[in-house]
Amino acid sequence: MASIKNLKKDIHNTLGDLIEACYVWEFTTADADTSKSTAIIQEAIAAFDTLMDKIHEKEVENPKAHYQSIHADLEVAANSLVEKINAL
């Protein structure tokens, strides 16, 4: 992990791109039920908040392992959201 700043950028960019994909799907599918995409967007926002809270934890025993686990959590959340977006 290069830095906390880059980890924050990765989280922001990854989840932001997934939210943008939901909006694109909503705009390109005129007669679609947007409740599914809204739920995905809310899940992405919740994942963002959770990951940022983990980054700002002060009392960690092993910072390197802590940030690596956050990066792994980001990958899991992003893969889950991608699968849901593809199912739309």
N, C-alpha and C positions, 0 to 999 in steps of 0.2 A: 504494500500500500504506500503510494507516494506521499500523500498528505491527506489530512482531514478535509482541507479545502477541495481537493479533487474528488473525494468521496461524496461530499455534499453536492458537487456539480453533477456527478454521476447519478445520484438519486434524483435530483431535480430534473435533469435532462431525460432520463429514462422514463420516469413516471409522467412527466410533462408530454413526452411524445406519445405515450399510451392514451392519455386523456385527449390529445389532439386527434388521434386515430378514431376515438369514439365520436368526436364532434364531426369529423369528416364523414363518418358513416351516417350520422344523423342527417347531415346536409345532402348527401347524395342519395339517400333512400327516403323519398318524400312521404310515402305512406307507412313508414315503419313505426312500430311501437317503441318509443324512446325510453320507456321505463327500464328496459334491460341495460341500455347504454348508460343511463343515469346511475343505475346501481353500480356499474363498473367504474364510473367516474368517482362515485362516493367511496368505493373500495380503494381506489388509487390514492385518493386524498387521505384516507385513514392510514394506508401503508406509509405514505409520506410522513405524516405526523408521528407515527410510531418509530420510524427509522430516525427521524430527527431527534426525538426524545432520547433514543438510545445513544446517539452521537454526543449529546450534551450531558450524559451521565458523568459525574465527577469522580466517584469512588469506584474505580475498576482496578483489579489486581494486575492484569496483564493487558495493557493498552493495545498491543499489536494483535493479540488474539481477539480482543473485543471488537476492533475495527474490521478484522477479517470476517468475524461472524456477522457483522452488520452488512458487509458486502455480500455474503452468502444469502442473508435474508432478503436483500434486494433482488438477487437473481431468482429466488424462489417466488417472490411476490410478482416480479415482472413476467416470469414464465406463466404463472397462473392467470394473470390478466390478459396476456397474449392469447392464451387458449380460449378465454371467454370472449375476447373481441373477435377471434376467428369464427366462433360459433354463432355470431350475430348473423 
